Amino acid sequence: MTERLLELLDARPGERILELGAGLGEIGELLLPIVGDRGEIVLTDNSPGMLQAAEERIGRAENLTFAVANAESTDFDDGSFDRVVARFALMLVPDVSAGFAEACRVLRPGGRLAFAVWATAPENPWGSTIGRTMLQLGLAEPSEPDAPGPFRLGDPDRLRSLLAASGFGQPRLESVEVEMRYASPAQYWEVTRDLSSMLRAALERLTKPERERFERAVAEALEPYANAGGVSLPGRAWVVRADRT
């Protein structure tokens, strides 16, 4: 998925590229040798701690900048970037329309946005099995339809509509299949608990009988994905390219 994202971004030497929601900066790091000394990579995240960890991991470079910024309002100049890239970040922006509009604003005319988001929850049982089970057992309330979350931008028609409304031309959407492999159901629990604050909060408030019932239900839901090597859960992502008109 990351390889396809970089291919659609199609960065060139000497370009200035903005990464939104950079996290630990894996994408920006891969772009550094492509833009070269004449280019610049600007890594942004709304978490100072995340950017600090990215800087410690990557190190300093003349063509690399770290900046705390909100994807909805970055404060960069209009048309100041050749390309904008985001991997699994835009679906978490509170006002996603503002996030796309901001990406368009900071791009030069003809500049390109490339990003990856997860498809719908049913297409990603690796990330939705826990939440679906909680809802079925009445252990959680349904979230608001447009609340920030991993599968919020899974509808390709909505993606096209949002991009068009933000000033982008006809986007190119590609589906990328993924597989999440876990050595055992126990590892699946461990990884998912680490990723999901909703799950951690739910486990804290459950009684022992409720937790046992919950764990049994999740184990049953995982059975179709069990194999000799552990548990393998399918997933699907959209990788999208859109050029500023």
BADREN-914753 format. One record per residue: x, y, z of N, C-alpha, C, O, CB in turn. Coordinates in steps of 0.02 Angstrom, whole numbers, padded with zeros to 5 digits, always signed. Glycine has a CB too. Layout:
! residues N
XYZXYZXYZXYZXYZ/...
This chain:
! residues 245
+00041-00059+00000+00000+00000+00000+00044+00062+00000+00030+00110-00037-00047+00000+00060/+00095+00063+00041+00140+00121+00043+00176+00130-00024+00184+00186-00047+00192+00112+00100/+00197+00075-00054+00230+00080-00120+00183+00112-00171+00204+00154-00211+00252+00010-00144/+00119+00091-00171+00072+00118-00219+00058+00192-00204+00049+00231-00250+00007+00078-00219/+00055+00210-00141+00045+00280-00122+00101+00323-00150+00088+00377-00178+00042+00287-00046/+00163+00301-00143+00220+00340-00168+00220+00343-00244+00240+00393-00273+00285+00310-00143/+00197+00289-00277+00194+00290-00349+00143+00340-00374+00155+00376-00423+00176+00220-00376/+00085+00344-00341+00034+00392-00361+00055+00464-00344+00038+00510-00381-00032+00376-00327/+00092+00473-00291+00117+00540-00275+00165+00564-00328+00164+00622-00348+00152+00540-00206/+00208+00518-00352+00255+00532-00408+00298+00593-00394+00301+00639-00435+00216+00541-00473/+00331+00594-00336+00373+00650-00318+00433+00655-00365+00456+00606-00393+00397+00642-00245/+00457+00717-00373+00513+00731-00418+00569+00768-00380+00556+00800-00329+00489+00773-00478/+00631+00762-00405+00686+00799-00374+00672+00874-00372+00646+00903-00419+00751+00786-00412/+00690+00905-00316+00683+00977-00309+00616+01000-00284+00606+01060-00274+00697+01009-00372/+00568+00954-00274+00501+00975-00253+00497+00986-00178+00537+00960-00139+00450+00923-00275/+00447+01026-00158+00432+01037-00088+00368+00999-00072+00316+01010-00103+00424+01114-00071/+00372+00953-00023+00317+00907-00009+00297+00913+00064+00339+00914+00109+00337+00834-00026/+00232+00916+00075+00203+00919+00142+00172+00852+00159+00133+00825+00121+00151+00975+00147/+00190+00825+00217+00156+00765+00242+00112+00785+00301+00135+00815+00349+00207+00710+00264/+00047+00767+00296-00001+00780+00349-00007+00719+00393-00007+00663+00368-00070+00800+00320/-00014+00730+00458-00020+00673+00504+00039+00626+00497+00029+00565+00489-00085+00636+00492/+00099+00653+00499+00158+00614+00481+00175+00558+00531+00208+00510+00513+00217+00660+00476/+00151+00565+00593+00168+00513+00642+00243+00507+00651+00276+00556+00666+00140+00445+00620/+00269+00448+00641+00341+00436+00649+00381+00452+00586+00441+00440+00583+00354+00365+00670/+00346+00478+00534+00382+00504+00476+00407+00453+00426+00454+00466+00389+00438+00542+00499/+00376+00394+00424+00401+00343+00377+00395+00365+00304+00441+00353+00265+00363+00278+00387/+00340+00397+00286+00331+00418+00217+00380+00473+00199+00412+00471+00147+00258+00441+00205/+00385+00523+00242+00432+00577+00229+00503+00553+00222+00541+00578+00180+00428+00628+00284/+00522+00505+00263+00590+00478+00259+00602+00445+00192+00657+00452+00163+00602+00428+00316/+00552+00409+00166+00560+00377+00101+00565+00429+00044+00594+00415-00008+00502+00330+00088/+00536+00487+00054+00537+00539+00003+00601+00580+00002+00616+00612-00048+00478+00585+00012/+00639+00581+00056+00699+00622+00061+00747+00611+00003+00768+00660-00029+00734+00608+00126/+00766+00549-00012+00814+00541-00067+00785+00557-00136+00822+00568-00183+00840+00470-00068/+00719+00558-00141+00687+00573-00205+00691+00647-00220+00709+00667-00276+00613+00549-00205/+00673+00690-00171+00675+00762-00183+00746+00789-00184+00759+00839-00217+00634+00799-00130/+00792+00755-00150+00862+00775-00151+00875+00840-00113+00832+00867-00080+00885+00782-00221/+00937+00864-00120+00958+00923-00083+00922+00986-00105+00916+01033-00065+01032+00933-00092/+00897+00988-00166+00862+01048-00190+00788+01049-00170+00755+01100-00178+00868+01052-00266/+00764+00994-00144+00695+00990-00122+00689+00995-00047+00738+01006-00012+00663+00926-00147/+00627+00988-00022+00615+00991+00050+00555+00948+00068+00504+00947+00032+00604+01064+00073/+00560+00912+00122+00505+00874+00151+00486+00908+00217+00528+00918+00260+00524+00799+00162/+00422+00925+00223+00397+00956+00285+00350+00906+00318+00296+00891+00292+00361+01024+00271/+00370+00880+00376+00329+00832+00413+00288+00870+00464+00315+00907+00505+00374+00778+00447/+00222+00860+00463+00179+00893+00512+00137+00841+00549+00120+00788+00522+00133+00944+00477/+00120+00858+00609+00074+00818+00650+00048+00865+00704+00081+00913+00722+00110+00754+00681/-00012+00850+00730-00038+00893+00784-00012+00871+00852-00031+00900+00903-00114+00893+00784/+00030+00820+00854+00059+00796+00917+00134+00813+00919+00173+00784+00882+00049+00719+00924/+00154+00859+00962+00226+00874+00968+00267+00813+00987+00323+00804+00963+00236+00929+01020/+00239+00770+01030+00275+00710+01051+00288+00663+00993+00341+00632+00989+00237+00674+01105/+00240+00658+00947+00248+00615+00890+00303+00642+00844+00345+00603+00819+00183+00608+00851/+00304+00707+00834+00356+00737+00792+00425+00730+00824+00475+00720+00789+00340+00810+00778/+00427+00737+00889+00491+00728+00923+00517+00656+00913+00577+00646+00902+00484+00743+00998/+00472+00608+00919+00492+00538+00907+00514+00528+00835+00561+00490+00823+00434+00491+00924/+00480+00561+00788+00500+00556+00717+00570+00585+00706+00611+00555+00671+00449+00592+00673/+00583+00642+00737+00649+00673+00730+00703+00630+00761+00758+00624+00733+00649+00742+00762/+00689+00600+00818+00738+00555+00849+00751+00494+00806+00807+00468+00804+00714+00535+00919/+00699+00470+00773+00706+00410+00732+00742+00424+00667+00786+00385+00647+00638+00380+00718/+00725+00480+00634+00753+00495+00568+00819+00533+00573+00865+00521+00535+00703+00535+00526/+00822+00578+00622+00880+00622+00627+00868+00687+00588+00815+00695+00557+00942+00588+00600/+00915+00732+00591+00909+00796+00558+00938+00793+00487+00984+00754+00474+00944+00851+00599/+00911+00833+00444+00936+00839+00375+00921+00909+00350+00872+00940+00372+00905+00784+00329/+00962+00933+00304+00953+01001+00278+00887+01009+00242+00857+01063+00242+01011+01018+00231/+00863+00956+00210+00802+00961+00171+00741+00931+00207+00693+00911+00175+00811+00926+00104/+00744+00929+00274+00690+00901+00314+00670+00950+00369+00712+00974+00407+00711+00834+00345/+00604+00965+00372+00577+01011+00422+00522+00977+00461+00481+00941+00433+00551+01076+00388/+00520+00989+00527+00467+00963+00570+00426+01022+00595+00454+01072+00619+00497+00921+00631/+00359+01017+00590+00317+01072+00612+00252+01045+00642+00218+01004+00611+00302+01119+00553/+00236+01069+00702+00171+01052+00732+00117+01091+00694+00120+01152+00690+00170+01070+00809/+00069+01055+00667+00017+01088+00627-00046+01045+00627-00043+00984+00627+00041+01100+00555/-00102+01080+00625-00168+01048+00619-00184+01042+00545-00178+01091+00509-00223+01089+00657/-00206+00984+00523-00220+00974+00452-00275+01019+00427-00279+01031+00367-00238+00902+00440/-00318+01044+00470-00372+01088+00450-00348+01160+00438-00380+01198+00402-00427+01088+00502/-00291+01178+00468-00266+01246+00463-00191+01245+00477-00170+01252+00534-00303+01294+00512/-00152+01237+00424-00079+01226+00433-00040+01290+00442+00015+01289+00469-00052+01188+00375/-00067+01347+00419-00033+01412+00421+00023+01418+00370+00060+01467+00372-00006+01424+00490/+00030+01371+00324+00078+01379+00270+00049+01425+00216-00012+01433+00212+00098+01310+00240/+00092+01454+00176+00070+01501+00124+00031+01465+00070+00040+01405+00058+00129+01537+00094/-00013+01502+00037-00050+01476-00021+00000+01452-00074+00049+01485-00088-00098+01529-00050/-00015+01394-00104+00024+01370-00160+00098+01359-00145+00140+01366-00190+00018+01417-00215/+00114+01342-00083+00185+01338-00063+00214+01267-00068+00272+01256-00052+00193+01363+00007/+00173+01218-00090+00197+01149-00096+00180+01121-00165+00130+01139-00196+00166+01105-00041/+00224+01078-00188+00213+01043-00251+00167+00983-00241+00127+00966-00285+00279+01021-00282/+00174+00951-00184+00135+00891-00170+00119+00887-00096+00157+00911-00053+00172+00827-00194/+00063+00855-00081+00042+00841-00012+00028+00766-00007-00004+00738-00052-00021+00884+00009/+00050+00735+00047+00040+00664+00056+00015+00650+00126+00034+00684+00174+00105+00624+00041/-00027+00599+00133-00053+00579+00199-00069+00505+00198-00102+00481+00152-00117+00621+00219/-00045+00469+00247-00059+00398+00252-00098+00384+00315-00073+00391+00371+00008+00356+00252/-00162+00364+00306-00207+00347+00362-00211+00403+00413-00206+00391+00474-00183+00283+00395/-00220+00464+00389-00225+00522+00434-00288+00563+00421-00318+00587+00468-00164+00566+00426/-00307+00571+00358-00361+00618+00343-00429+00596+00371-00471+00639+00384-00367+00626+00269/-00440+00532+00380-00505+00510+00407-00511+00526+00481-00565+00519+00510-00514+00434+00396/-00456+00548+00512-00458+00565+00583-00464+00640+00595-00468+00662+00652-00395+00539+00617/-00463+00680+00541-00470+00752+00547-00542+00769+00568-00588+00745+00535-00451+00788+00481/-00552+00808+00621-00620+00822+00643-00665+00850+00588-00721+00825+00579-00619+00870+00700/-00642+00901+00552-00680+00929+00496-00644+00907+00432-00599+00941+00408-00685+01008+00501/-00665+00851+00405-00629+00822+00348-00634+00867+00287-00587+00869+00247-00656+00753+00332/-00690+00902+00277-00696+00948+00221-00643+01003+00226-00613+01022+00176-00766+00978+00218/-00634+01029+00286-00583+01080+00296-00513+01053+00284-00470+01089+00259-00587+01109+00367/-00501+00989+00301-00437+00959+00288-00421+00954+00214-00365+00970+00194-00434+00891+00319/-00469+00933+00174-00458+00930+00102-00449+01000+00072-00407+01010+00029-00516+00893+00068/-00490+01048+00095-00484+01116+00070-00416+01146+00087-00387+01183+00046-00540+01160+00099/-00390+01131+00146-00325+01156+00166-00270+01126+00123-00223+01160+00102-00311+01142+00240/-00275+01061+00109-00226+01029+00065-00226+01061-00004-00173+01072-00033-00240+00953+00059/-00285+01077-00029-00290+01110-00094-00260+01180-00091-00225+01201-00138-00363+01114-00116/-00272+01216-00037-00248+01285-00031-00172+01289-00034-00144+01333-00067-00273+01316+00033/-00138+01244+00002-00065+01249+00006-00030+01221-00056+00030+01229-00063-00040+01213+00068/-00067+01188-00100-00038+01161-00161-00035+01216-00215-00081+01257-00220-00078+01101-00187/+00017+01215-00254+00020+01259-00313-00031+01234-00364-00051+01176-00361+00092+01261-00343/-00052+01277-00411-00096+01253-00464-00064+01194-00502-00006+01198-00522-00111+01310-00514/-00102+01140-00509-00075+01080-00540-00039+01034-00491-00017+00980-00509-00028+01098-00594/-00034+01056-00428-00002+01014-00377-00045+00954-00361-00103+00950-00380+00011+01055-00314/-00015+00906-00325-00049+00841-00316-00054+00822-00242-00008+00830-00203-00011+00787-00353/-00113+00796-00225-00125+00764-00161-00129+00689-00171-00165+00666-00216-00190+00791-00128/-00093+00651-00131-00099+00578-00131-00107+00556-00059-00071+00577-00015-00037+00544-00164/-00156+00512-00048-00169+00491+00021-00198+00420+00022-00221+00394-00029-00218+00540+00055/-00195+00390+00080-00223+00323+00091-00272+00326+00149-00258+00357+00201-00168+00271+00103/-00329+00293+00141-00378+00286+00195-00404+00215+00192-00400+00182+00140-00436+00339+00188/-00431+00191+00247-00460+00125+00247-00527+00126+00212-00562+00176+00212-00468+00099+00319/-00545+00070+00181-00611+00062+00152-00662+00052+00210-00647+00071+00267-00613+00000+00103/-00720+00025+00196-00773+00021+00247-00756-00031+00301-00713-00074+00292-00839+00003+00214/-00791-00025+00357-00780-00072+00413-00791-00145+00394-00750-00187+00411-00827-00054+00470/-00846-00162+00358-00854-00233+00340-00797-00260+00297-00785-00321+00297-00919-00242+00303/-00764-00217+00259-00708-00239+00218-00643-00245+00257-00592-00266+00231-00698-00191+00160/-00645-00226+00320-00584-00226+00362-00598-00260+00429-00597-00227+00481-00559-00155+00373/-00612-00325+00429-00625-00359+00493-00568-00356+00542-00578-00364+00602-00643-00430+00479/-00506-00345+00518-00450-00339+00564-00461-00282+00614-00440-00285+00672-00384-00327+00525/-00495-00229+00591-00505-00171+00634-00576-00161+00658-00588-00119+00701-00484-00111+00598/-00623-00199+00631-00693-00188+00649-00725-00243+00690-00780-00235+00716-00733-00177+00588/-00691-00301+00696-00721-00357+00732-00736-00340+00805-00789-00356+00830-00674-00418+00729/-00689-00308+00838-00699-00290+00908-00758-00243+00916-00802-00255+00957-00635-00257+00936/-00759-00189+00877-00813-00140+00882-00881-00169+00865-00930-00155+00899-00799-00082+00838/-00883-00211+00813-00947-00242+00794-00972-00288+00849-01032-00289+00863-00939-00282+00729/-00928-00324+00881-00947-00369+00935-00973-00330+00995-01022-00349+01027-00888-00413+00956/-00940-00274+01010-00962-00232+01066-01033-00206+01054-01074-00204+01099-00914-00174+01077/-01046-00185+00992-01113-00160+00975-01165-00216+00981-01219-00205+01007-01114-00131+00904/-01148-00276+00956-01195-00332+00958-01212-00351+01029-01269-00372+01043-01165-00391+00922/-01165-00344+01075-01177-00362+01145-01204-00304+01186-01216-00312+01246-01113-00388+01176/-01213-00247+01155-01238-00189+01191-01187-00157+01237-01205-00124+01286-01298-00207+01230/-01123-00168+01223-01070-00141+01265-01044-00074+01242-01001-00044+01274-01012-00190+01268/-01070-00050+01186-01050+00015+01160-01108+00045+01120-01151+00009+01096-00986+00009+01115/-01108+00111+01115-01158+00147+01076-01131+00160+01007-01071+00172+00999-01180+00213+01111/-01173+00159+00956-01150+00176+00888-01121+00246+00887-01149+00292+00918-01207+00169+00837/-01066+00256+00851-01037+00322+00845-01077+00364+00795-01116+00337+00755-00964+00317+00824/-01067+00429+00797-01099+00473+00749-01074+00455+00679-01017+00435+00671-01084+00548+00765/-01117+00462+00628-01099+00440+00561-01035+00471+00534-00997+00437+00498-01155+00456+00514/-01021+00534+00551-00961+00567+00524-00909+00580+00578-00867+00624+00570-00980+00633+00490/-00911+00542+00631-00861+00550+00684-00793+00526+00659-00790+00478+00621-00881+00512+00748/-00739+00560+00678-00672+00536+00658-00662+00463+00677-00678+00443+00733-00618+00580+00689/-00636+00424+00631-00625+00354+00644-00593+00321+00584-00591+00351+00530-00691+00319+00661/-00568+00261+00592-00529+00229+00538-00566+00218+00473-00535+00219+00420-00503+00165+00562/-00632+00206+00476-00669+00187+00416-00716+00242+00391-00761+00229+00351-00708+00124+00429/-00706+00302+00415-00750+00358+00401-00751+00378+00327-00802+00402+00302-00729+00417+00443/-00695+00368+00291-00691+00388+00221-00690+00327+00175-00658+00328+00122-00629+00431+00209/-00724+00275+00195-00723+00213+00156-00766+00214+00094-00757+00172+00050-00744+00157+00199/-00812+00262+00089-00857+00266+00032-00823+00303-00026-00811+00363-00019-00924+00300+00052/-00809+00271-00081-00773+00304-00136-00812+00362-00166-00783+00412-00187-00756+00255-00190/-00878+00357-00169-00918+00411-00196-00913+00473-00152-00910+00530-00177-00992+00390-00203/-00912+00463-00086-00904+00521-00041-00835+00552-00050-00828+00613-00048-00915+00500+00032/-00784+00510-00058-00717+00537-00069-00715+00582-00131-00688+00636-00130-00666+00479-00077/-00745+00558-00185-00746+00597-00247-00782+00664-00236-00760+00716-00260-00779+00558-00304/-00838+00661-00200-00876+00722-00187-00838+00772-00144-00838+00831-00159-00942+00704-00153/-00805+00748-00092-00766+00792-00049-00709+00824-00087-00696+00884-00078-00739+00753+00011/-00675+00786-00128-00618+00813-00165-00641+00865-00216-00609+00917-00224-00581+00757-00201/-00696+00851-00251-00721+00899-00300-00741+00964-00266-00728+01018-00293-00780+00869-00337/-00774+00959-00208-00796+01019-00173-00738+01059-00145-00745+01119-00130-00842+00999-00116/-00679+01028-00139-00621+01061-00110-00576+01092-00163-00526+01124-00146-00582+01013-00068/-00591+01083-00227-00551+01113-00280-00505+01067-00317-00461+01089-00353-00511+01167-00251/-00516+01002-00310-00475+00953-00345-00511+00929-00408-00572+00930-00412-00457+00894-00299/-00471+00906-00456-00500+00876-00516-00522+00805-00503-00523+00782-00446-00450+00879-00573/-00539+00770-00557-00563+00701-00551-00509+00658-00519-00454+00653-00546-00583+00673-00620/-00523+00626-00461-00471+00587-00428-00463+00518-00458-00506+00493-00494-00487+00581-00354/-00407+00488-00443-00395+00418-00461-00394+00378-00397-00352+00391-00353-00327+00410-00501/-00438+00329-00391-00443+00287-00331-00422+00216-00349-00445+00188-00398-00514+00288-00302/-00378+00189-00309-00357+00120-00318-00368+00081-00254-00354+00105-00199-00283+00116-00339/-00393+00021-00261-00404-00023-00204-00342-00066-00192-00315-00095-00239-00466-00067-00215/-00320-00069-00130-00263-00110-00112-00284-00159-00057-00306-00139-00004-00202-00066-00088/-00277-00223-00071-00295-00274-00022-00236-00285+00026-00178-00287+00005-00315-00341-00057/-00251-00292+00089-00200-00306+00139-00221-00366+00182-00279-00386+00180-00187-00244+00184/-00174-00392+00219-00188-00447+00265-00150-00435+00330-00089-00426+00329-00170-00516+00234/-00186-00435+00384-00155-00427+00450-00146-00496+00482-00195-00532+00492-00199-00380+00496/-00085-00512+00496-00070-00579+00523-00050-00573+00597-00010-00531+00616-00014-00612+00483/-00079-00618+00637-00064-00621+00708-00044-00692+00726-00073-00740+00700-00126-00598+00751/+00004-00698+00769+00029-00764+00787-00023-00805+00824-00021-00867+00823+00092-00758+00830/-00070-00771+00856-00122-00806+00895-00178-00757+00909-00170-00697+00901-00092-00835+00962/-00237-00782+00931-00290-00737+00953-00267-00691+01010-00290-00634+01015-00350-00777+00975/-00223-00717+01053-00199-00676+01108-00159-00616+01082-00166-00561+01109-00154-00718+01155/-00119-00626+01030-00083-00570+01002-00130-00520+00969-00120-00460+00972-00031-00594+00951/-00183-00546+00936-00233-00502+00907-00262-00457+00962-00269-00397+00952-00288-00542+00872/-00280-00487+01019-00307-00448+01074-00257-00395+01097-00275-00337+01108-00325-00494+01133/-00195-00415+01104-00143-00369+01129-00134-00309+01082-00132-00252+01104-00077-00407+01138/-00129-00323+01018-00119-00270+00968-00179-00224+00965-00172-00163+00964-00104-00299+00899/-00239-00253+00963-00300-00214+00957-00311-00171+01019-00332-00113+01014-00360-00259+00945/-00297-00199+01077-00304-00160+01139-00256-00101+01140-00273-00047+01164-00292-00205+01201/-00196-00111+01112-00147-00058+01110-00169-00002+01063-00155+00056+01075-00079-00086+01088/-00203-00020+01008-00223+00029+00958-00288+00064+00975-00298+00121+00955-00230-00005+00891/-00333+00031+01011-00401+00056+01020-00413+00082+01091-00416+00043+01138-00451+00001+01004/-00421+00148+01096-00439+00177+01162-00510+00157+01181-00525+00150+01240-00432+00254+01161/-00554+00147+01130-00622+00125+01144-00623+00057+01178-00661+00046+01225-00662+00124+01079/-00581+00012+01153-00578-00055+01183-00550-00052+01254-00577-00084+01299-00535-00101+01140/-00498-00014+01265-00469-00008+01332-00520+00019+01382-00526-00006+01438-00407+00036+01332/-00557+00071+01361-00607+00100+01405-00663+00051+01419-00688+00047+01475-00636+00165+01374/-00682+00012+01369-00736-00036+01378-00716-00091+01426-00755-00111+01470-00757-00067+01310/-00655-00116+01419-00631-00170+01463-00628-00148+01536-00640-00187+01581-00563-00194+01440/-00612-00084+01547-00607-00059+01615-00674-00057+01651-00678-00065+01711-00576+00010+01615/-00727-00045+01612-00793-00038+01645-00833-00103+01648-00886-00105+01679-00832+00015+01610/-00808-00156+01615-00846-00218+01614-00836-00258+01678-00782-00257+01708-00826-00261+01554/-00889-00292+01699-00881-00339+01754-00846-00401+01728-00839-00410+01667-00951-00357+01785/-00824-00444+01773-00789-00504+01751-00833-00548+01707-00808-00571+01655-00766-00543+01812/-00897-00561+01724-00939-00601+01680-00949-00569+01611-00950-00603+01560-01006-00614+01712/-00958-00502+01611-00966-00468+01547-00903-00473+01504-00908-00483+01443-00982-00394+01559/-00846-00467+01536-00783-00472+01497-00775-00542+01468-00755-00550+01411-00723-00454+01542/-00790-00592+01509-00783-00661+01484-00830-00674+01425-00811-00706+01376-00797-00711+01541/-00891-00648+01431-00939-00655+01375-00914-00619+01313-00920-00644+01257-01008-00627+01396/-00887-00561+01323-00860-00521+01267-00802-00559+01233-00800-00563+01172-00836-00452+01293/-00756-00585+01273-00699-00620+01245-00719-00683+01207-00690-00700+01156-00649-00638+01300/-00770-00718+01233-00795-00777+01197-00825-00758+01130-00814-00791+01079-00847-00815+01240/-00863-00703+01129-00894-00681+01067-00842-00660+01015-00850-00675+00956-00942-00622+01081/-00789-00627+01036-00736-00607+00990-00700-00669+00964-00684-00673+00905-00686-00560+01025/-00688-00718+01008-00655-00779+00987-00696-00815+00933-00668-00841+00885-00643-00826+01047/-00761-00816+00942-00805-00847+00891-00802-00808+00825-00802-00838+00771-00878-00849+00917/-00799-00742+00829-00795-00701+00769-00730-00711+00732-00727-00702+00671-00805-00628+00786/-00677-00729+00768-00611-00739+00737-00602-00808+00706-00557-00819+00667-00558-00727+00789/-00646-00855+00724-00637-00925+00702-00631-00932+00626-00589-00971+00603-00695-00966+00726/-00670-00896+00586-00663-00904+00513-00595-00883+00486-00577-00901+00430-00716-00864+00478/-00557-00845+00525-00493-00819+00502-00434-00856+00533-00376-00838+00521-00487-00746+00518/-00448-00907+00573-00394-00945+00606-00362-00993+00556-00395-01020+00512-00421-00983+00667/-00297-01003+00565-00260-01051+00524-00203-01079+00565-00194-01061+00623-00234-01019+00458/-00164-01122+00534-00109-01154+00571-00057-01104+00595-00023-01116+00645-00075-01206+00527/-00052-01047+00561-00004-00996+00581-00030-00945+00629+00007-00899+00648+00022-00962+00522/-00093-00951+00649-00122-00903+00696-00187-00876+00671-00235-00914+00661-00074-00846+00709/-00191-00811+00660-00252-00778+00636-00232-00730+00580-00187-00689+00589-00289-00740+00694/-00266-00734+00523-00253-00689+00467-00318-00655+00448-00366-00687+00426-00223-00728+00406/-00319-00589+00455-00380-00550+00443-00371-00506+00382-00321-00470+00377-00398-00508+00505/-00419-00508+00336-00412-00466+00276-00428-00393+00288-00460-00376+00338-00456-00493+00221/-00407-00352+00242-00422-00281+00245-00417-00251+00176-00392-00282+00129-00376-00246+00294/-00440-00189+00171-00439-00155+00107-00430-00080+00119-00461-00051+00163-00504-00168+00068/-00388-00049+00078-00376+00022+00083-00388+00055+00015-00381+00023-00037-00304+00037+00108/-00405+00119+00017-00406+00160-00043-00343+00201-00046-00325+00234+00003-00470+00205-00045/-00309+00200-00102-00253+00245-00115-00277+00293-00169-00300+00272-00222-00187+00206-00136/-00271+00358-00156-00305+00408-00197-00255+00461-00220-00212+00483-00182-00363+00441-00158/-00262+00480-00283-00224+00536-00311-00273+00587-00337-00321+00570-00372-00175+00512-00368/-00262+00651-00320-00304+00706-00344-00261+00767-00356-00221+00786-00314-00361+00722-00293/-00268+00797-00414-00229+00856-00432-00271+00919-00423-00331+00920-00436-00204+00851-00504/-00237+00972-00400-00271+01036-00392-00286+01065-00461-00242+01066-00505-00228+01086-00349/-00347+01089-00471-00366+01117-00536-00338+01187-00544-00349+01219-00596-00443+01117-00543/
